[in-house]
Amino acid sequence: MDLRVIGVLLLIPLLDVMLLVVLATRLPVTVVVAIVVLTALVGMLLVRAEGRHTIRKLQQKLAQGEPPTDELVDGGLLLVSGALFLTPGIVTDLVALLFVLPPTRYPIRLGVKKYVVTPYIDAKTGGFASGNVYVGGFPQDGPSGDDGTTVDIGDDEYRTVDDDDTDDRTQPSDS
């Protein structure tokens, strides 16, 4: 896993703790707890509503015989946002809110499809699913010999066959 991803995943809880400590020193603790609980409850209601909407869109796509790729990615993002809303903290709730709201979920979905789904499918299918297939011959074998050096063929080494120079063995016999 990329170290930047691990760093971001560790940074979010750290920011959550720091923000909660700052809020707890400036506000009464009961207010801070109420804010965390209310954001989690409102967020879970949003996840539930968007989940129902996504399931309806998924069923419509399946009924029309179309692949529901966007709806499946949306379902995964909603699942992640539900887990983030259940995690106590304000920063995680803000990140989860980005995954729940459709205007912000659209660019996230595009990024997930471009940087996660497509490379995974290409790795599993050898490029056949997305059309990124190498069609120019064998990539390792170019115009070179076994040792990797280029082989030059002179003009006198080519053999051409004219139409007039047909072999008698290939002609049908009249007998």
C-alpha positions in Angstrom: 0.0 0.0 0.0 1.2 3.5 -0.8 2.7 5.3 2.2 0.7 8.5 1.3 -2.6 6.6 1.7 -1.4 5.2 5.1 -0.4 8.7 6.1 -3.8 10.2 5.2 -5.6 7.3 7.0 -3.5 8.1 10.1 -3.9 11.8 9.8 -7.7 11.8 9.9 -8.1 10.3 13.4 -5.3 12.6 14.6 -7.1 15.6 13.3 -10.3 14.3 14.9 -8.7 14.0 18.3 -7.1 17.4 18.1 -10.4 19.1 17.0 -12.3 17.4 19.8 -9.7 18.5 22.4 -9.9 22.1 21.1 -13.7 22.1 21.2 -13.8 20.5 24.6 -11.6 23.2 26.1 -13.7 26.0 24.6 -17.2 24.5 24.9 -18.9 22.4 27.6 -18.2 18.7 27.2 -21.9 17.9 26.9 -22.2 20.3 23.9 -19.2 18.6 22.2 -20.7 15.1 22.8 -24.1 16.4 21.5 -22.5 17.7 18.4 -20.7 14.4 17.7 -23.9 12.4 18.3 -26.1 14.6 16.3 -23.8 14.7 13.3 -23.6 10.9 13.4 -27.4 10.6 13.6 -28.1 13.1 10.8 -25.3 11.5 8.7 -26.8 8.0 9.1 -30.2 9.3 8.0 -28.6 10.8 4.9 -26.8 7.5 4.2 -30.0 5.6 4.5 -31.9 8.0 2.2 -29.1 7.9 -0.4 -28.8 4.2 -0.1 -32.4 3.7 -1.0 -32.1 6.0 -3.9 -29.0 4.2 -5.1 -30.8 0.8 -4.8 -33.7 2.1 -6.9 -31.3 3.3 -9.6 -29.5 0.0 -9.5 -32.7 -1.9 -10.0 -33.7 0.3 -12.9 -30.4 -0.2 -14.6 -30.7 -4.0 -14.2 -34.3 -4.0 -15.5 -33.1 -2.1 -18.6 -30.2 -4.6 -19.1 -27.5 -2.1 -18.5 -24.5 -2.7 -16.2 -24.9 -0.7 -12.9 -21.3 0.3 -12.5 -21.9 3.8 -11.2 -24.5 2.6 -8.7 -22.2 -0.1 -7.4 -19.4 2.4 -6.8 -21.9 4.7 -5.1 -23.0 1.8 -2.9 -19.4 1.3 -1.9 -18.9 4.9 -1.1 -22.1 5.0 0.9 -20.9 1.9 2.9 -17.6 3.7 3.7 -19.5 6.9 4.6 -21.7 4.9 7.0 -18.6 3.5 8.7 -17.1 7.0 9.0 -20.3 8.4 10.5 -20.3 5.7 13.1 -16.7 6.7 14.0 -16.9 9.4 16.7 -15.4 12.7 15.5 -16.1 15.7 13.5 -13.5 15.3 10.8 -14.6 11.8 9.9 -18.2 13.1 9.8 -17.1 15.8 7.3 -15.3 13.3 5.1 -18.3 11.0 5.3 -20.6 13.9 4.3 -18.5 14.3 1.2 -19.2 10.7 0.3 -22.9 11.0 0.9 -23.9 14.1 -0.9 -24.4 13.5 -4.6 -22.7 16.7 -5.9 -19.5 15.8 -4.1 -19.8 12.0 -4.6 -19.8 12.4 -8.4 -16.1 13.5 -8.7 -15.1 11.1 -6.0 -16.8 8.3 -8.0 -15.0 9.3 -11.1 -11.7 9.2 -9.3 -12.4 5.8 -7.8 -13.3 4.4 -11.2 -10.2 5.9 -12.8 -7.6 5.1 -10.2 -9.0 2.0 -8.4 -11.5 0.1 -10.5 -10.0 0.4 -14.0 -6.4 -0.5 -13.0 -7.7 -3.5 -10.9 -9.8 -4.8 -13.9 -7.0 -4.2 -16.3 -4.6 -6.2 -14.1 -7.1 -9.1 -13.8 -8.0 -9.2 -17.5 -4.8 -8.2 -19.1 -6.4 -5.1 -20.6 -9.3 -6.8 -22.3 -12.0 -5.2 -20.2 -11.0 -1.6 -21.0 -9.5 -2.2 -24.4 -5.9 -1.4 -23.4 -4.6 -4.5 -25.1 -1.2 -4.5 -26.8 -1.8 -5.5 -30.4 1.5 -4.7 -32.1 3.1 -8.2 -31.7 5.0 -9.5 -28.8 6.2 -6.6 -26.6 9.4 -8.3 -25.6 10.3 -9.4 -29.1 11.2 -6.5 -31.4 13.4 -6.5 -34.5 16.2 -8.0 -32.6 18.1 -11.3 -32.1 18.3 -13.5 -29.1 20.9 -11.4 -27.5 18.9 -8.1 -27.9 20.9 -6.8 -30.9 19.2 -5.6 -34.0 19.4 -7.9 -37.0 19.9 -6.2 -40.4 18.9 -8.0 -43.6 20.4 -6.9 -46.9 18.4 -6.5 -50.1 20.1 -9.5 -51.7 18.9 -11.8 -48.9 15.2 -11.3 -49.8 13.7 -13.8 -52.1 10.8 -12.6 -54.3 8.5 -14.8 -56.3 7.0 -13.5 -59.5 3.6 -14.7 -60.8 5.3 -16.0 -63.9 7.7 -18.3 -61.9 5.0 -20.8 -60.9 6.1 -24.3 -60.2 4.7 -27.1 -62.4 3.8 -29.2 -59.4 1.2 -26.7 -58.3 -0.5 -26.6 -61.7 -3.4 -29.0 -62.3 -2.5 -31.7 -64.8 -4.6 -32.2 -68.0 -4.2 -36.0 -68.0 
